[in-house]
């Protein structure tokens, strides 16, 4: 995205080719998705992050419990 912004002649050339090929709608859709991902990566990634441990797979849930237990034990050792 930044490369295209830094080269306005290239941008105009690409727009002209896209219009000649009749791909305006497709290009606009791709641009919108890329723009969303570049400017809001956290919002994009939040769709894939489980909100609760119950949303995890059984193996992931076991790893989560093991890590949580290990953290608690380490905190108790430091006291």
Biopython code that builds the backbone (N, CA, C, O; Angstrom):
import numpy as np
from Bio.PDB.StructureBuilder import StructureBuilder

atoms = [
    (1, "UNK", "N", (0.820, -1.183, 0.000)),
    (1, "UNK", "CA", (0.000, 0.000, 0.000)),
    (1, "UNK", "C", (0.870, 1.256, 0.000)),
    (1, "UNK", "O", (0.604, 2.196, -0.750)),
    (2, "UNK", "N", (1.908, 1.274, 0.838)),
    (2, "UNK", "CA", (2.758, 2.462, 0.887)),
    (2, "UNK", "C", (3.529, 2.636, -0.410)),
    (2, "UNK", "O", (3.767, 3.766, -0.837)),
    (3, "UNK", "N", (3.917, 1.554, -1.037)),
    (3, "UNK", "CA", (4.646, 1.635, -2.303)),
    (3, "UNK", "C", (3.804, 2.351, -3.351)),
    (3, "UNK", "O", (4.300, 3.200, -4.092)),
    (4, "UNK", "N", (2.531, 1.998, -3.399)),
    (4, "UNK", "CA", (1.637, 2.617, -4.381)),
    (4, "UNK", "C", (1.441, 4.093, -4.057)),
    (4, "UNK", "O", (1.392, 4.927, -4.962)),
    (5, "UNK", "N", (1.330, 4.420, -2.776)),
    (5, "UNK", "CA", (1.181, 5.825, -2.376)),
    (5, "UNK", "C", (2.426, 6.637, -2.726)),
    (5, "UNK", "O", (2.329, 7.813, -3.079)),
    (6, "UNK", "N", (3.587, 6.009, -2.628)),
    (6, "UNK", "CA", (4.845, 6.693, -2.914)),
    (6, "UNK", "C", (5.110, 6.873, -4.407)),
    (6, "UNK", "O", (5.985, 7.652, -4.786)),
    (7, "UNK", "N", (4.367, 6.162, -5.262)),
    (7, "UNK", "CA", (4.569, 6.236, -6.708)),
    (7, "UNK", "C", (3.242, 6.569, -7.401)),
    (7, "UNK", "O", (2.566, 5.674, -7.909)),
    (8, "UNK", "N", (2.870, 7.854, -7.422)),
    (8, "UNK", "CA", (1.563, 8.238, -7.975)),
    (8, "UNK", "C", (1.401, 7.916, -9.461)),
    (8, "UNK", "O", (0.290, 7.618, -9.900)),
    (9, "UNK", "N", (2.472, 7.967, -10.239)),
    (9, "UNK", "CA", (2.367, 7.639, -11.669)),
    (9, "UNK", "C", (2.017, 6.166, -11.856)),
    (9, "UNK", "O", (1.199, 5.811, -12.705)),
    (10, "UNK", "N", (2.639, 5.328, -11.059)),
    (10, "UNK", "CA", (2.337, 3.904, -11.117)),
    (10, "UNK", "C", (0.876, 3.658, -10.744)),
    (10, "UNK", "O", (0.200, 2.840, -11.366)),
    (11, "UNK", "N", (0.401, 4.363, -9.737)),
    (11, "UNK", "CA", (-0.996, 4.235, -9.298)),
    (11, "UNK", "C", (-1.955, 4.598, -10.431)),
    (11, "UNK", "O", (-2.920, 3.878, -10.688)),
    (12, "UNK", "N", (-1.687, 5.709, -11.102)),
    (12, "UNK", "CA", (-2.546, 6.132, -12.210)),
    (12, "UNK", "C", (-2.510, 5.125, -13.358)),
    (12, "UNK", "O", (-3.534, 4.864, -13.991)),
    (13, "UNK", "N", (-1.346, 4.565, -13.624)),
    (13, "UNK", "CA", (-1.193, 3.568, -14.674)),
    (13, "UNK", "C", (-1.996, 2.306, -14.348)),
    (13, "UNK", "O", (-2.691, 1.763, -15.206)),
    (14, "UNK", "N", (-1.893, 1.856, -13.118)),
    (14, "UNK", "CA", (-2.626, 0.658, -12.697)),
    (14, "UNK", "C", (-4.131, 0.907, -12.752)),
    (14, "UNK", "O", (-4.889, 0.042, -13.191)),
    (15, "UNK", "N", (-4.561, 2.075, -12.312)),
    (15, "UNK", "CA", (-5.995, 2.406, -12.360)),
    (15, "UNK", "C", (-6.500, 2.394, -13.799)),
    (15, "UNK", "O", (-7.593, 1.895, -14.067)),
    (16, "UNK", "N", (-5.723, 2.934, -14.717)),
    (16, "UNK", "CA", (-6.127, 2.957, -16.121)),
    (16, "UNK", "C", (-6.264, 1.533, -16.672)),
    (16, "UNK", "O", (-7.228, 1.235, -17.378)),
    (17, "UNK", "N", (-5.328, 0.673, -16.362)),
    (17, "UNK", "CA", (-5.390, -0.714, -16.843)),
    (17, "UNK", "C", (-6.584, -1.445, -16.233)),
    (17, "UNK", "O", (-7.287, -2.179, -16.928)),
    (18, "UNK", "N", (-6.809, -1.249, -14.952)),
    (18, "UNK", "CA", (-7.933, -1.909, -14.268)),
    (18, "UNK", "C", (-9.250, -1.479, -14.906)),
    (18, "UNK", "O", (-10.139, -2.306, -15.114)),
    (19, "UNK", "N", (-9.380, -0.198, -15.214)),
    (19, "UNK", "CA", (-10.616, 0.297, -15.842)),
    (19, "UNK", "C", (-10.788, -0.270, -17.254)),
    (19, "UNK", "O", (-11.899, -0.613, -17.656)),
    (20, "UNK", "N", (-9.695, -0.366, -17.997)),
    (20, "UNK", "CA", (-9.785, -0.919, -19.348)),
    (20, "UNK", "C", (-10.210, -2.387, -19.322)),
    (20, "UNK", "O", (-10.931, -2.853, -20.204)),
    (21, "UNK", "N", (-9.754, -3.100, -18.305)),
    (21, "UNK", "CA", (-10.101, -4.512, -18.187)),
    (21, "UNK", "C", (-11.478, -4.729, -17.551)),
    (21, "UNK", "O", (-11.985, -5.851, -17.528)),
    (22, "UNK", "N", (-12.074, -3.666, -17.042)),
    (22, "UNK", "CA", (-13.393, -3.774, -16.422)),
    (22, "UNK", "C", (-13.368, -4.423, -15.055)),
    (22, "UNK", "O", (-14.336, -5.065, -14.648)),
    (23, "UNK", "N", (-12.287, -4.260, -14.359)),
    (23, "UNK", "CA", (-12.130, -4.886, -13.043)),
    (23, "UNK", "C", (-12.247, -3.878, -11.900)),
    (23, "UNK", "O", (-11.650, -4.066, -10.840)),
    (24, "UNK", "N", (-13.008, -2.822, -12.114)),
    (24, "UNK", "CA", (-13.137, -1.765, -11.102)),
    (24, "UNK", "C", (-13.649, -2.317, -9.777)),
    (24, "UNK", "O", (-13.071, -2.045, -8.725)),
    (25, "UNK", "N", (-14.728, -3.088, -9.826)),
    (25, "UNK", "CA", (-15.346, -3.610, -8.612)),
    (25, "UNK", "C", (-14.424, -4.543, -7.844)),
    (25, "UNK", "O", (-14.325, -4.472, -6.619)),
    (26, "UNK", "N", (-13.757, -5.412, -8.575)),
    (26, "UNK", "CA", (-12.836, -6.359, -7.940)),
    (26, "UNK", "C", (-11.673, -5.610, -7.297)),
    (26, "UNK", "O", (-11.297, -5.896, -6.160)),
    (27, "UNK", "N", (-11.114, -4.663, -8.017)),
    (27, "UNK", "CA", (-9.982, -3.890, -7.493)),
    (27, "UNK", "C", (-10.396, -3.100, -6.255)),
    (27, "UNK", "O", (-9.637, -3.018, -5.290)),
    (28, "UNK", "N", (-11.572, -2.528, -6.276)),
    (28, "UNK", "CA", (-12.058, -1.753, -5.134)),
    (28, "UNK", "C", (-12.244, -2.670, -3.914)),
    (28, "UNK", "O", (-11.920, -2.292, -2.788)),
    (29, "UNK", "N", (-12.761, -3.859, -4.153)),
    (29, "UNK", "CA", (-12.965, -4.817, -3.068)),
    (29, "UNK", "C", (-11.633, -5.237, -2.449)),
    (29, "UNK", "O", (-11.497, -5.273, -1.226)),
    (30, "UNK", "N", (-10.664, -5.549, -3.287)),
    (30, "UNK", "CA", (-9.339, -5.945, -2.801)),
    (30, "UNK", "C", (-8.689, -4.788, -2.047)),
    (30, "UNK", "O", (-8.106, -4.989, -0.981)),
    (31, "UNK", "N", (-8.788, -3.593, -2.589)),
    (31, "UNK", "CA", (-8.200, -2.409, -1.949)),
    (31, "UNK", "C", (-8.811, -2.184, -0.565)),
    (31, "UNK", "O", (-8.101, -1.893, 0.397)),
    (32, "UNK", "N", (-10.137, -2.323, -0.477)),
    (32, "UNK", "CA", (-10.814, -2.118, 0.795)),
    (32, "UNK", "C", (-10.353, -3.134, 1.830)),
    (32, "UNK", "O", (-10.100, -2.775, 2.980)),
    (33, "UNK", "N", (-10.242, -4.400, 1.432)),
    (33, "UNK", "CA", (-9.777, -5.422, 2.368)),
    (33, "UNK", "C", (-8.343, -5.174, 2.811)),
    (33, "UNK", "O", (-8.025, -5.320, 3.991)),
    (34, "UNK", "N", (-7.480, -4.801, 1.879)),
    (34, "UNK", "CA", (-6.087, -4.526, 2.235)),
    (34, "UNK", "C", (-5.978, -3.308, 3.138)),
    (34, "UNK", "O", (-5.198, -3.298, 4.090)),
    (35, "UNK", "N", (-6.746, -2.303, 2.840)),
    (35, "UNK", "CA", (-6.722, -1.083, 3.638)),
    (35, "UNK", "C", (-7.167, -1.384, 5.065)),
    (35, "UNK", "O", (-6.582, -0.875, 6.021)),
    (36, "UNK", "N", (-8.197, -2.207, 5.208)),
    (36, "UNK", "CA", (-8.695, -2.578, 6.531)),
    (36, "UNK", "C", (-7.614, -3.320, 7.313)),
    (36, "UNK", "O", (-7.394, -3.035, 8.490)),
    (37, "UNK", "N", (-6.948, -4.257, 6.672)),
    (37, "UNK", "CA", (-5.922, -5.056, 7.345)),
    (37, "UNK", "C", (-4.721, -4.213, 7.734)),
    (37, "UNK", "O", (-4.149, -4.416, 8.805)),
    (38, "UNK", "N", (-4.331, -3.277, 6.892)),
    (38, "UNK", "CA", (-3.148, -2.479, 7.169)),
    (38, "UNK", "C", (-3.403, -1.521, 8.319)),
    (38, "UNK", "O", (-2.544, -1.357, 9.186)),
    (39, "UNK", "N", (-4.557, -0.892, 8.343)),
    (39, "UNK", "CA", (-4.815, 0.133, 9.343)),
    (39, "UNK", "C", (-5.390, -0.405, 10.649)),
    (39, "UNK", "O", (-5.276, 0.255, 11.682)),
    (40, "UNK", "N", (-5.998, -1.574, 10.631)),
    (40, "UNK", "CA", (-6.609, -2.129, 11.833)),
    (40, "UNK", "C", (-6.228, -3.594, 12.037)),
    (40, "UNK", "O", (-7.111, -4.452, 12.053)),
    (41, "UNK", "N", (-4.952, -3.903, 12.191)),
    (41, "UNK", "CA", (-4.578, -5.317, 12.324)),
    (41, "UNK", "C", (-5.168, -5.960, 13.576)),
    (41, "UNK", "O", (-5.480, -7.151, 13.567)),
    (42, "UNK", "N", (-5.325, -5.192, 14.647)),
    (42, "UNK", "CA", (-5.884, -5.771, 15.872)),
    (42, "UNK", "C", (-7.328, -6.195, 15.658)),
    (42, "UNK", "O", (-7.741, -7.261, 16.116)),
    (43, "UNK", "N", (-8.093, -5.368, 14.966)),
    (43, "UNK", "CA", (-9.490, -5.707, 14.714)),
    (43, "UNK", "C", (-9.590, -6.930, 13.815)),
    (43, "UNK", "O", (-10.481, -7.763, 13.981)),
    (44, "UNK", "N", (-8.675, -7.030, 12.866)),
    (44, "UNK", "CA", (-8.674, -8.169, 11.959)),
    (44, "UNK", "C", (-8.335, -9.454, 12.709)),
    (44, "UNK", "O", (-8.956, -10.492, 12.480)),
    (45, "UNK", "N", (-7.358, -9.383, 13.597)),
    (45, "UNK", "CA", (-6.910, -10.570, 14.315)),
    (45, "UNK", "C", (-7.862, -10.977, 15.432)),
    (45, "UNK", "O", (-7.920, -12.152, 15.794)),
    (46, "UNK", "N", (-8.608, -10.024, 15.984)),
    (46, "UNK", "CA", (-9.512, -10.341, 17.084)),
    (46, "UNK", "C", (-10.575, -11.360, 16.694)),
    (46, "UNK", "O", (-11.128, -12.027, 17.568)),
    (47, "UNK", "N", (-10.869, -11.493, 15.420)),
    (47, "UNK", "CA", (-11.859, -12.478, 14.995)),
    (47, "UNK", "C", (-11.379, -13.895, 15.245)),
    (47, "UNK", "O", (-12.196, -14.810, 15.349)),
    (48, "UNK", "N", (-10.063, -14.097, 15.346)),
    (48, "UNK", "CA", (-9.492, -15.433, 15.470)),
    (48, "UNK", "C", (-9.039, -15.760, 16.887)),
    (48, "UNK", "O", (-8.592, -16.876, 17.152)),
    (49, "UNK", "N", (-9.148, -14.806, 17.793)),
    (49, "UNK", "CA", (-8.707, -15.021, 19.167)),
    (49, "UNK", "C", (-9.903, -15.461, 19.999)),
    (49, "UNK", "O", (-10.894, -14.734, 20.073)),
    (50, "UNK", "N", (-9.835, -16.637, 20.630)),
    (50, "UNK", "CA", (-10.949, -17.109, 21.460)),
    (50, "UNK", "C", (-11.187, -16.160, 22.632)),
    (50, "UNK", "O", (-10.237, -15.645, 23.221)),
    (51, "UNK", "N", (-12.438, -15.934, 22.963)),
    (51, "UNK", "CA", (-12.786, -15.033, 24.067)),
    (51, "UNK", "C", (-12.699, -15.734, 25.414)),
    (51, "UNK", "O", (-12.492, -15.087, 26.441)),
    (52, "UNK", "N", (-12.855, -17.041, 25.416)),
    (52, "UNK", "CA", (-12.918, -17.792, 26.660)),
    (52, "UNK", "C", (-12.176, -19.121, 26.479)),
    (52, "UNK", "O", (-12.018, -19.598, 25.355)),
    (53, "UNK", "N", (-11.729, -19.708, 27.573)),
    (53, "UNK", "CA", (-11.024, -20.994, 27.490)),
    (53, "UNK", "C", (-11.926, -22.092, 26.941)),
    (53, "UNK", "O", (-11.440, -23.062, 26.358)),
    (54, "UNK", "N", (-13.233, -21.946, 27.122)),
    (54, "UNK", "CA", (-14.158, -22.968, 26.617)),
    (54, "UNK", "C", (-14.224, -22.974, 25.083)),
    (54, "UNK", "O", (-14.694, -23.941, 24.483)),
    (55, "UNK", "N", (-13.751, -21.887, 24.450)),
    (55, "UNK", "CA", (-13.724, -21.817, 22.988)),
    (55, "UNK", "C", (-12.533, -22.553, 22.389)),
    (55, "UNK", "O", (-12.452, -22.728, 21.173)),
    (56, "UNK", "N", (-11.611, -22.985, 23.243)),
    (56, "UNK", "CA", (-10.395, -23.650, 22.765)),
    (56, "UNK", "C", (-10.648, -25.128, 22.500)),
    (56, "UNK", "O", (-11.605, -25.714, 23.006)),
    (57, "UNK", "N", (-9.770, -25.713, 21.699)),
    (57, "UNK", "CA", (-9.825, -27.163, 21.482)),
    (57, "UNK", "C", (-9.385, -27.857, 22.767)),
    (57, "UNK", "O", (-8.769, -27.219, 23.621)),
    (58, "UNK", "N", (-9.683, -29.141, 22.927)),
    (58, "UNK", "CA", (-9.275, -29.847, 24.158)),
    (58, "UNK", "C", (-7.767, -29.775, 24.404)),
    (58, "UNK", "O", (-7.336, -29.579, 25.541)),
    (59, "UNK", "N", (-6.966, -29.930, 23.355)),
    (59, "UNK", "CA", (-5.499, -29.874, 23.515)),
    (59, "UNK", "C", (-5.054, -28.472, 23.913)),
    (59, "UNK", "O", (-4.206, -28.318, 24.791)),
    (60, "UNK", "N", (-5.616, -27.455, 23.278)),
    (60, "UNK", "CA", (-5.266, -26.069, 23.605)),
    (60, "UNK", "C", (-5.709, -25.732, 25.029)),
    (60, "UNK", "O", (-5.005, -25.019, 25.744)),
    (61, "UNK", "N", (-6.862, -26.238, 25.440)),
    (61, "UNK", "CA", (-7.359, -26.016, 26.796)),
    (61, "UNK", "C", (-6.402, -26.621, 27.818)),
    (61, "UNK", "O", (-6.139, -26.014, 28.857)),
    (62, "UNK", "N", (-5.878, -27.821, 27.529)),
    (62, "UNK", "CA", (-4.932, -28.468, 28.446)),
    (62, "UNK", "C", (-3.635, -27.658, 28.535)),
    (62, "UNK", "O", (-3.087, -27.482, 29.623)),
    (63, "UNK", "N", (-3.157, -27.179, 27.421)),
    (63, "UNK", "CA", (-1.946, -26.345, 27.420)),
    (63, "UNK", "C", (-2.189, -25.077, 28.228)),
    (63, "UNK", "O", (-1.327, -24.657, 29.000)),
    (64, "UNK", "N", (-3.356, -24.466, 28.056)),
    (64, "UNK", "CA", (-3.714, -23.251, 28.785)),
    (64, "UNK", "C", (-3.703, -23.508, 30.294)),
    (64, "UNK", "O", (-3.149, -22.717, 31.058)),
    (65, "UNK", "N", (-4.313, -24.608, 30.716)),
    (65, "UNK", "CA", (-4.367, -24.948, 32.143)),
    (65, "UNK", "C", (-2.958, -25.199, 32.678)),
    (65, "UNK", "O", (-2.616, -24.740, 33.767)),
    (66, "UNK", "N", (-2.146, -25.923, 31.920)),
    (66, "UNK", "CA", (-0.768, -26.202, 32.350)),
    (66, "UNK", "C", (0.037, -24.914, 32.499)),
    (66, "UNK", "O", (0.759, -24.742, 33.481)),
    (67, "UNK", "N", (-0.084, -24.016, 31.533)),
    (67, "UNK", "CA", (0.642, -22.743, 31.603)),
    (67, "UNK", "C", (0.170, -21.900, 32.779)),
    (67, "UNK", "O", (0.980, -21.306, 33.491)),
    (68, "UNK", "N", (-1.121, -21.852, 32.977)),
    (68, "UNK", "CA", (-1.674, -21.077, 34.083)),
    (68, "UNK", "C", (-1.175, -21.620, 35.425)),
    (68, "UNK", "O", (-0.817, -20.848, 36.315)),
    (69, "UNK", "N", (-1.151, -22.944, 35.570)),
    (69, "UNK", "CA", (-0.656, -23.578, 36.787)),
    (69, "UNK", "C", (0.823, -23.266, 36.997)),
    (69, "UNK", "O", (1.238, -22.948, 38.111)),
    (70, "UNK", "N", (1.618, -23.355, 35.930)),
    (70, "UNK", "CA", (3.050, -23.070, 36.034)),
    (70, "UNK", "C", (3.294, -21.613, 36.428)),
    (70, "UNK", "O", (4.194, -21.333, 37.220)),
    (71, "UNK", "N", (2.520, -20.701, 35.896)),
    (71, "UNK", "CA", (2.669, -19.285, 36.250)),
    (71, "UNK", "C", (2.339, -19.069, 37.723)),
    (71, "UNK", "O", (3.058, -18.361, 38.428)),
    (72, "UNK", "N", (1.248, -19.681, 38.186)),
    (72, "UNK", "CA", (0.869, -19.549, 39.596)),
    (72, "UNK", "C", (1.942, -20.111, 40.519)),
    (72, "UNK", "O", (2.252, -19.504, 41.544)),
    (73, "UNK", "N", (2.511, -21.258, 40.171)),
    (73, "UNK", "CA", (3.578, -21.858, 40.985)),
    (73, "UNK", "C", (4.809, -20.964, 41.031)),
    (73, "UNK", "O", (5.421, -20.796, 42.086)),
    (74, "UNK", "N", (5.169, -20.395, 39.896)),
    (74, "UNK", "CA", (6.340, -19.514, 39.835)),
    (74, "UNK", "C", (6.123, -18.256, 40.671)),
    (74, "UNK", "O", (7.047, -17.769, 41.322)),
    (75, "UNK", "N", (4.894, -17.732, 40.648)),
    (75, "UNK", "CA", (4.594, -16.539, 41.439)),
    (75, "UNK", "C", (4.660, -16.851, 42.937)),
    (75, "UNK", "O", (5.118, -16.024, 43.726)),
    (76, "UNK", "N", (4.198, -18.054, 43.330)),
    (76, "UNK", "CA", (4.251, -18.457, 44.717)),
    (76, "UNK", "C", (5.703, -18.642, 45.184)),
    (76, "UNK", "O", (6.031, -18.336, 46.330)),
    (77, "UNK", "N", (6.570, -19.143, 44.291)),
    (77, "UNK", "CA", (7.990, -19.342, 44.636)),
    (77, "UNK", "C", (8.692, -18.019, 44.882)),
    (77, "UNK", "O", (9.592, -17.945, 45.719)),
    (78, "UNK", "N", (8.298, -16.981, 44.174)),
    (78, "UNK", "CA", (8.938, -15.669, 44.300)),
    (78, "UNK", "C", (8.570, -14.977, 45.600)),
    (78, "UNK", "O", (9.290, -14.079, 46.037)),
    (79, "UNK", "N", (7.490, -15.360, 46.219)),
    (79, "UNK", "CA", (7.053, -14.701, 47.476)),
    (79, "UNK", "C", (7.853, -15.133, 48.620)),
    (79, "UNK", "O", (7.621, -14.682, 49.741)),
]
sb = StructureBuilder()
sb.init_structure("model")
sb.init_model(0)
sb.init_chain("A")
sb.init_seg("    ")
for serial, (resi, resn, name, xyz) in enumerate(atoms, 1):
    if name == "N":
        sb.init_residue(resn, " ", resi, " ")
    sb.init_atom(name, np.array(xyz, "f"), 0.0, 1.0, " ", f" {name:<3s}", serial, name[0])
structure = sb.get_structure()
